Amino acid sequence: MKGRVVCLVSGGIDSPVACALVAQKLDVIPLYLCVYPYTSEEAFTLTINTLGKLKKVTGFKKAIVCPWSKILDAITHRLKYREYTCLICRRYMLQAAELICELEGGSGIVTGESLGQKASQTLSNLAAISRGMGVPILRPLLGFDKLEIERLSKKLGLWQARHAGGCSVFPKRPRTRAKASEIDELLGQLDIAGLVEKCVKELVEVRTFKNPQALFKEFRSV
């Protein structure tokens, strides 16, 4: 029997490719942690379109859309050291994915991280955000460069002329060499694990991707 994994997927280039590659061996459940209104409605639409393409490639049965703005609200209001914003958010995203693994019988998490491509994706930062996870984190694109990933995206039929951008809370000077102990200490100060669990309980399961606007209205009503 195939194993099952939860794939963190956005409307960018990398994470859908990572999900598609892993789907060749495992059953996948894409998870979109939506940060609206820290990003635009257009970004939501682009991500839903990406998920539609990904379904055609992988044949997954459902995707999960989870509201994430409350987490960013808490981080931006409580976190004293802004340079850690993305790393803290990323650790909480992994924790959310782990909770959904428990709900869905998943045994791992897939991300589209590529070594050194972003400030949060240095080796030390990847180690810092991964510590303490109860399931393995699969990073199939870790050694790929951007051009290789773009070529794979086009080959797999996932490429879009436009892609969803990042969120509006990206720090001006992000931390590039964090220690796991630093992240653990900041998480303890924020103390919002319960809020992560609440966000997961508000998830929306999506099986069709033909009407992103209707999905956006449904999502906002959660």
Contacts in CASP RR format, 6 or more apart in sequence:
PFRMAT RR
TARGET T0000
AUTHOR 0000-0000-0000
METHOD contacts of the structure
MODEL  1
MKGRVVCLVSGGIDSPVACALVAQKLDVIPLYLCVYPYTSEEAFTLTINT
LGKLKKVTGFKKAIVCPWSKILDAITHRLKYREYTCLICRRYMLQAAELI
CELEGGSGIVTGESLGQKASQTLSNLAAISRGMGVPILRPLLGFDKLEIE
RLSKKLGLWQARHAGGCSVFPKRPRTRAKASEIDELLGQLDIAGLVEKCV
KELVEVRTFKNPQALFKEFRSV
2 25 0 8 1.000
2 26 0 8 1.000
2 27 0 8 1.000
3 26 0 8 1.000
3 27 0 8 1.000
3 106 0 8 1.000
3 107 0 8 1.000
4 26 0 8 1.000
4 27 0 8 1.000
4 28 0 8 1.000
4 29 0 8 1.000
4 104 0 8 1.000
4 105 0 8 1.000
4 106 0 8 1.000
4 107 0 8 1.000
5 22 0 8 1.000
5 26 0 8 1.000
5 27 0 8 1.000
5 28 0 8 1.000
5 29 0 8 1.000
5 101 0 8 1.000
5 106 0 8 1.000
5 107 0 8 1.000
5 108 0 8 1.000
5 109 0 8 1.000
5 110 0 8 1.000
5 138 0 8 1.000
6 28 0 8 1.000
6 29 0 8 1.000
6 31 0 8 1.000
6 64 0 8 1.000
6 97 0 8 1.000
6 100 0 8 1.000
6 101 0 8 1.000
6 104 0 8 1.000
6 106 0 8 1.000
6 108 0 8 1.000
6 109 0 8 1.000
6 110 0 8 1.000
7 15 0 8 1.000
7 18 0 8 1.000
7 19 0 8 1.000
7 22 0 8 1.000
7 28 0 8 1.000
7 29 0 8 1.000
7 30 0 8 1.000
7 31 0 8 1.000
7 109 0 8 1.000
7 110 0 8 1.000
7 111 0 8 1.000
8 15 0 8 1.000
8 31 0 8 1.000
8 33 0 8 1.000
8 93 0 8 1.000
8 94 0 8 1.000
8 97 0 8 1.000
8 109 0 8 1.000
8 110 0 8 1.000
8 111 0 8 1.000
8 112 0 8 1.000
9 15 0 8 1.000
9 16 0 8 1.000
9 19 0 8 1.000
9 30 0 8 1.000
9 31 0 8 1.000
9 32 0 8 1.000
9 47 0 8 1.000
9 50 0 8 1.000
9 51 0 8 1.000
9 54 0 8 1.000
9 63 0 8 1.000
10 32 0 8 1.000
10 47 0 8 1.000
10 50 0 8 1.000
10 164 0 8 1.000
11 32 0 8 1.000
11 43 0 8 1.000
11 46 0 8 1.000
11 47 0 8 1.000
11 50 0 8 1.000
11 163 0 8 1.000
11 164 0 8 1.000
11 165 0 8 1.000
12 46 0 8 1.000
12 47 0 8 1.000
12 50 0 8 1.000
12 163 0 8 1.000
12 164 0 8 1.000
12 165 0 8 1.000
13 146 0 8 1.000
13 149 0 8 1.000
13 150 0 8 1.000
13 153 0 8 1.000
13 159 0 8 1.000
13 163 0 8 1.000
14 112 0 8 1.000
14 113 0 8 1.000
14 114 0 8 1.000
14 117 0 8 1.000
14 141 0 8 1.000
14 149 0 8 1.000
15 111 0 8 1.000
15 112 0 8 1.000
16 50 0 8 1.000
16 51 0 8 1.000
16 53 0 8 1.000
16 54 0 8 1.000
16 153 0 8 1.000
16 158 0 8 1.000
17 112 0 8 1.000
17 141 0 8 1.000
17 149 0 8 1.000
17 152 0 8 1.000
17 153 0 8 1.000
17 156 0 8 1.000
17 158 0 8 1.000
18 110 0 8 1.000
18 111 0 8 1.000
18 112 0 8 1.000
18 138 0 8 1.000
18 139 0 8 1.000
18 140 0 8 1.000
18 141 0 8 1.000
19 28 0 8 1.000
19 30 0 8 1.000
19 54 0 8 1.000
19 58 0 8 1.000
19 110 0 8 1.000
20 54 0 8 1.000
20 57 0 8 1.000
20 58 0 8 1.000
20 156 0 8 1.000
20 158 0 8 1.000
21 140 0 8 1.000
21 141 0 8 1.000
21 152 0 8 1.000
22 28 0 8 1.000
22 110 0 8 1.000
22 138 0 8 1.000
22 140 0 8 1.000
23 57 0 8 1.000
23 58 0 8 1.000
23 59 0 8 1.000
23 60 0 8 1.000
27 60 0 8 1.000
28 58 0 8 1.000
28 60 0 8 1.000
28 110 0 8 1.000
29 60 0 8 1.000
29 62 0 8 1.000
29 63 0 8 1.000
29 64 0 8 1.000
29 100 0 8 1.000
29 104 0 8 1.000
29 106 0 8 1.000
30 51 0 8 1.000
30 54 0 8 1.000
30 60 0 8 1.000
30 63 0 8 1.000
30 64 0 8 1.000
31 63 0 8 1.000
31 64 0 8 1.000
31 66 0 8 1.000
31 96 0 8 1.000
31 97 0 8 1.000
31 100 0 8 1.000
32 47 0 8 1.000
32 51 0 8 1.000
32 63 0 8 1.000
32 64 0 8 1.000
32 65 0 8 1.000
32 66 0 8 1.000
33 66 0 8 1.000
33 68 0 8 1.000
33 93 0 8 1.000
33 96 0 8 1.000
34 44 0 8 1.000
34 47 0 8 1.000
34 65 0 8 1.000
34 66 0 8 1.000
34 67 0 8 1.000
34 68 0 8 1.000
34 69 0 8 1.000
34 219 0 8 1.000
35 68 0 8 1.000
35 69 0 8 1.000
35 72 0 8 1.000
35 167 0 8 1.000
36 43 0 8 1.000
36 44 0 8 1.000
36 69 0 8 1.000
36 219 0 8 1.000
36 220 0 8 1.000
37 69 0 8 1.000
38 69 0 8 1.000
38 72 0 8 1.000
38 167 0 8 1.000
38 168 0 8 1.000
38 169 0 8 1.000
39 164 0 8 1.000
39 165 0 8 1.000
39 166 0 8 1.000
39 167 0 8 1.000
39 168 0 8 1.000
41 216 0 8 1.000
42 164 0 8 1.000
43 164 0 8 1.000
43 165 0 8 1.000
43 166 0 8 1.000
44 164 0 8 1.000
44 212 0 8 1.000
44 215 0 8 1.000
44 216 0 8 1.000
44 219 0 8 1.000
45 212 0 8 1.000
45 213 0 8 1.000
45 216 0 8 1.000
46 160 0 8 1.000
46 162 0 8 1.000
46 163 0 8 1.000
46 164 0 8 1.000
47 164 0 8 1.000
48 206 0 8 1.000
48 209 0 8 1.000
48 212 0 8 1.000
48 215 0 8 1.000
48 216 0 8 1.000
49 160 0 8 1.000
49 209 0 8 1.000
49 212 0 8 1.000
50 158 0 8 1.000
50 160 0 8 1.000
50 163 0 8 1.000
50 164 0 8 1.000
51 63 0 8 1.000
51 206 0 8 1.000
51 209 0 8 1.000
52 209 0 8 1.000
53 157 0 8 1.000
53 158 0 8 1.000
53 160 0 8 1.000
54 60 0 8 1.000
54 158 0 8 1.000
55 63 0 8 1.000
55 209 0 8 1.000
57 156 0 8 1.000
57 157 0 8 1.000
57 158 0 8 1.000
61 207 0 8 1.000
62 205 0 8 1.000
62 206 0 8 1.000
62 207 0 8 1.000
63 205 0 8 1.000
63 206 0 8 1.000
63 207 0 8 1.000
63 209 0 8 1.000
64 100 0 8 1.000
64 203 0 8 1.000
64 204 0 8 1.000
64 205 0 8 1.000
64 206 0 8 1.000
65 203 0 8 1.000
65 204 0 8 1.000
65 206 0 8 1.000
65 215 0 8 1.000
65 219 0 8 1.000
66 96 0 8 1.000
66 100 0 8 1.000
66 199 0 8 1.000
66 200 0 8 1.000
66 202 0 8 1.000
66 203 0 8 1.000
66 204 0 8 1.000
67 199 0 8 1.000
67 202 0 8 1.000
67 219 0 8 1.000
67 222 0 8 1.000
68 93 0 8 1.000
68 96 0 8 1.000
68 199 0 8 1.000
70 195 0 8 1.000
70 198 0 8 1.000
70 199 0 8 1.000
71 89 0 8 1.000
71 92 0 8 1.000
71 192 0 8 1.000
71 195 0 8 1.000
71 196 0 8 1.000
71 199 0 8 1.000
72 89 0 8 1.000
72 167 0 8 1.000
72 169 0 8 1.000
74 190 0 8 1.000
74 192 0 8 1.000
74 195 0 8 1.000
75 85 0 8 1.000
75 88 0 8 1.000
75 89 0 8 1.000
75 92 0 8 1.000
75 169 0 8 1.000
75 190 0 8 1.000
75 192 0 8 1.000
76 85 0 8 1.000
76 169 0 8 1.000
78 189 0 8 1.000
78 190 0 8 1.000
78 192 0 8 1.000
79 85 0 8 1.000
79 88 0 8 1.000
79 186 0 8 1.000
79 190 0 8 1.000
80 189 0 8 1.000
81 175 0 8 1.000
81 186 0 8 1.000
82 171 0 8 1.000
82 172 0 8 1.000
83 171 0 8 1.000
83 173 0 8 1.000
83 174 0 8 1.000
83 175 0 8 1.000
84 175 0 8 1.000
84 178 0 8 1.000
84 182 0 8 1.000
84 183 0 8 1.000
84 186 0 8 1.000
85 169 0 8 1.000
85 170 0 8 1.000
85 171 0 8 1.000
85 174 0 8 1.000
86 119 0 8 1.000
86 120 0 8 1.000
86 170 0 8 1.000
86 171 0 8 1.000
86 174 0 8 1.000
87 120 0 8 1.000
87 125 0 8 1.000
87 128 0 8 1.000
87 129 0 8 1.000
87 174 0 8 1.000
87 175 0 8 1.000
87 178 0 8 1.000
87 183 0 8 1.000
88 183 0 8 1.000
88 186 0 8 1.000
88 187 0 8 1.000
88 190 0 8 1.000
90 120 0 8 1.000
90 129 0 8 1.000
91 128 0 8 1.000
91 129 0 8 1.000
91 183 0 8 1.000
91 187 0 8 1.000
92 192 0 8 1.000
92 196 0 8 1.000
94 109 0 8 1.000
94 111 0 8 1.000
94 129 0 8 1.000
94 130 0 8 1.000
94 133 0 8 1.000
94 137 0 8 1.000
95 133 0 8 1.000
95 193 0 8 1.000
95 196 0 8 1.000
96 196 0 8 1.000
96 199 0 8 1.000
96 200 0 8 1.000
97 109 0 8 1.000
98 109 0 8 1.000
98 133 0 8 1.000
98 134 0 8 1.000
98 135 0 8 1.000
99 196 0 8 1.000
99 197 0 8 1.000
99 200 0 8 1.000
100 200 0 8 1.000
100 203 0 8 1.000
101 107 0 8 1.000
101 108 0 8 1.000
101 109 0 8 1.000
101 135 0 8 1.000
103 200 0 8 1.000
106 135 0 8 1.000
107 135 0 8 1.000
107 136 0 8 1.000
108 135 0 8 1.000
108 136 0 8 1.000
108 137 0 8 1.000
108 138 0 8 1.000
109 133 0 8 1.000
109 135 0 8 1.000
109 136 0 8 1.000
109 137 0 8 1.000
109 138 0 8 1.000
110 137 0 8 1.000
110 138 0 8 1.000
110 139 0 8 1.000
110 140 0 8 1.000
111 137 0 8 1.000
111 138 0 8 1.000
111 139 0 8 1.000
112 139 0 8 1.000
112 140 0 8 1.000
112 141 0 8 1.000
113 120 0 8 1.000
113 121 0 8 1.000
113 126 0 8 1.000
113 139 0 8 1.000
113 141 0 8 1.000
113 142 0 8 1.000
114 121 0 8 1.000
114 139 0 8 1.000
114 141 0 8 1.000
114 142 0 8 1.000
114 143 0 8 1.000
114 144 0 8 1.000
114 145 0 8 1.000
114 146 0 8 1.000
114 149 0 8 1.000
115 121 0 8 1.000
115 122 0 8 1.000
115 123 0 8 1.000
115 126 0 8 1.000
115 142 0 8 1.000
115 143 0 8 1.000
116 122 0 8 1.000
117 145 0 8 1.000
117 146 0 8 1.000
119 125 0 8 1.000
119 174 0 8 1.000
119 175 0 8 1.000
119 176 0 8 1.000
120 129 0 8 1.000
120 174 0 8 1.000
122 176 0 8 1.000
122 177 0 8 1.000
124 176 0 8 1.000
124 177 0 8 1.000
124 178 0 8 1.000
124 179 0 8 1.000
125 175 0 8 1.000
125 176 0 8 1.000
125 177 0 8 1.000
125 178 0 8 1.000
126 139 0 8 1.000
127 180 0 8 1.000
128 178 0 8 1.000
128 179 0 8 1.000
128 180 0 8 1.000
128 182 0 8 1.000
128 183 0 8 1.000
129 183 0 8 1.000
130 137 0 8 1.000
131 180 0 8 1.000
131 183 0 8 1.000
131 184 0 8 1.000
141 149 0 8 1.000
144 152 0 8 1.000
150 159 0 8 1.000
153 159 0 8 1.000
187 193 0 8 1.000
202 222 0 8 1.000
204 215 0 8 1.000
204 218 0 8 1.000
204 219 0 8 1.000
204 222 0 8 1.000
206 215 0 8 1.000
209 215 0 8 1.000
END
